[in-house]
Amino acid sequence: MILKDLNPNATENSTSDQLILCKTNDGSLSLKSLKFKECFHSLNGATKEAKEKFIAPSGLHRYSKNEIIFVLDICVGMGYNTACLMEALLKQSTCLNYWGLEIDKNPLQLALGNESFRSNWTVKVLDNLKQIARENQWKDSAGKGKILWGDARKTINDIPEKIKFDLIYLDPFSPQQCPQLWSEEFLQKISSKLSKGGRLITYCRAAAIRASLKRTGLIVNSIIPKEITSKVWSLGTIALKDSNGIQDKSEQLIWDALNQKENDHLATTAAIPYRDPTGNSSAIEIMRRRRIEQLKSNFKSTSSWKKRWANTKES
Ligand SMILES: C[S@@+](CC[C@H](N)C(=O)[O-])C[C@H]1O[C@@H](n2cnc3c(N)ncnc32)[C@H](O)[C@@H]1O
């Protein structure tokens, strides 16, 4: 359900986006971006998506009371992933050292200005979000955090080299709409920021992203949907720095190694990476570069892969 156009003055080329408020199927609020031509969340539910695709695969039970967990949230947006994480950590009394990257201040401000959004969170978490929006940081006995505003390709370099993350959440718009944040170079950079046992988690199941993550040296796995269909065969990707991040029994229903269908996907033209060697390319340039590489490649076509797996539920 579309509710309201929130920034009618934004233009196609401005840094600020034209955002339309909408309601998702679990009742939680989301935004549609006219600049990126996409919604911020799956229409199944913004809260549902944060919990299923980011929090559940995080394996937060691995961290004990008073331990400090380092988390990098790339594309903070309205703050759903951040807030769900904070709520979960508060419950188990694990401390948080948080870094967020986001180009646009509006999504978080719009979210905080909405009563329905505010009512999702405890006073403590809401207070943290408000401080992040107002002062770019927060600090208390449960942890501390900072948000760096600007293009994540640049602001990633402002995080001190010595900081390594136990969890990296990667939540940009799709590779087709925002290839800048899915380039092999950017994925390489963020992968190098994972700690021993660290996990990079994203809703994206695209072959290009998985192939790039593999080449960065990560162990790539799939987030498993509750019900597997030929369309919904994965909820995303969880890439491990090393075998220290390996799952215990309680996670067996949440993620698993790539299966045959997913591995075959990596041998098709869909697996050709997005490249941004200078870190300055526009989306159009990155897409054009990839198209040329696809045309030259002798990988199998993605349509033959689709046909091969069309009627199987194998995920
Ligand atoms: C899919 S939304 C993120 C949703 C968010 N994780 C949440 O929980 O609400 C994508 C976000 O990426 C941001 N974005 C787009 N390009 C960016 C860039 N180059 N650097 C940093 N953030 C960017 C957009 O402003 C938008 O807030």
The ligand as a Tripos MOL2 file, in Angstrom:
@<TRIPOS>MOLECULE
LIG
   27    29     1     0     0
SMALL
NO_CHARGES

@<TRIPOS>ATOM
      1 C1         17.4870   -1.4310    0.5780 C.3       1 LIG1
      2 S1         17.7680    0.0810    1.4030 S.3       1 LIG1
      3 C2         18.4130   -0.4060    2.9800 C.3       1 LIG1
      4 C3         17.3620   -0.8630    3.9660 C.3       1 LIG1
      5 C4         17.8750   -0.8470    5.3700 C.3       1 LIG1
      6 N1         18.9160   -1.8230    5.6170 N.3       1 LIG1
      7 C5         16.8000   -0.9570    6.4130 C.2       1 LIG1
      8 O1         16.8960   -1.8160    7.2960 O.co2     1 LIG1
      9 O2         15.8650   -0.1390    6.3750 O.co2     1 LIG1
     10 C6         19.2170    0.6600    0.5780 C.3       1 LIG1
     11 C7         19.8580    1.8890    1.1760 C.3       1 LIG1
     12 O3         21.0990    2.1110    0.4870 O.3       1 LIG1
     13 C8         21.3610    3.4890    0.5100 C.3       1 LIG1
     14 N2         22.4170    3.7640   -0.4920 N.ar      1 LIG1
     15 C9         22.2900    3.8360   -1.8380 C.ar      1 LIG1
     16 N3         23.4780    4.0630   -2.4180 N.ar      1 LIG1
     17 C10        24.3990    4.1340   -1.4260 C.ar      1 LIG1
     18 C11        25.7980    4.3430   -1.3900 C.ar      1 LIG1
     19 N4         26.5120    4.5190   -2.5030 N.pl3     1 LIG1
     20 N5         26.4150    4.3510   -0.1870 N.ar      1 LIG1
     21 C12        25.7040    4.1780    0.9630 C.ar      1 LIG1
     22 N6         24.3730    3.9630    0.9830 N.ar      1 LIG1
     23 C13        23.7210    3.9370   -0.1890 C.ar      1 LIG1
     24 C14        20.0010    4.1020    0.2360 C.3       1 LIG1
     25 O4         19.9550    5.4530    0.6560 O.3       1 LIG1
     26 C15        19.0760    3.1890    1.0520 C.3       1 LIG1
     27 O5         18.8670    3.7280    2.3280 O.3       1 LIG1
@<TRIPOS>BOND
     1     1     2 1
     2     2     3 1
     3     2    10 1
     4     3     4 1
     5     4     5 1
     6     5     6 1
     7     5     7 1
     8     7     8 2
     9     7     9 1
    10    10    11 1
    11    11    12 1
    12    11    26 1
    13    12    13 1
    14    13    14 1
    15    13    24 1
    16    14    15 ar
    17    14    23 ar
    18    15    16 ar
    19    16    17 ar
    20    17    18 ar
    21    17    23 ar
    22    18    19 1
    23    18    20 ar
    24    20    21 ar
    25    21    22 ar
    26    22    23 ar
    27    24    25 1
    28    24    26 1
    29    26    27 1
@<TRIPOS>SUBSTRUCTURE
     1 LIG1         1 GROUP 0 **** ****
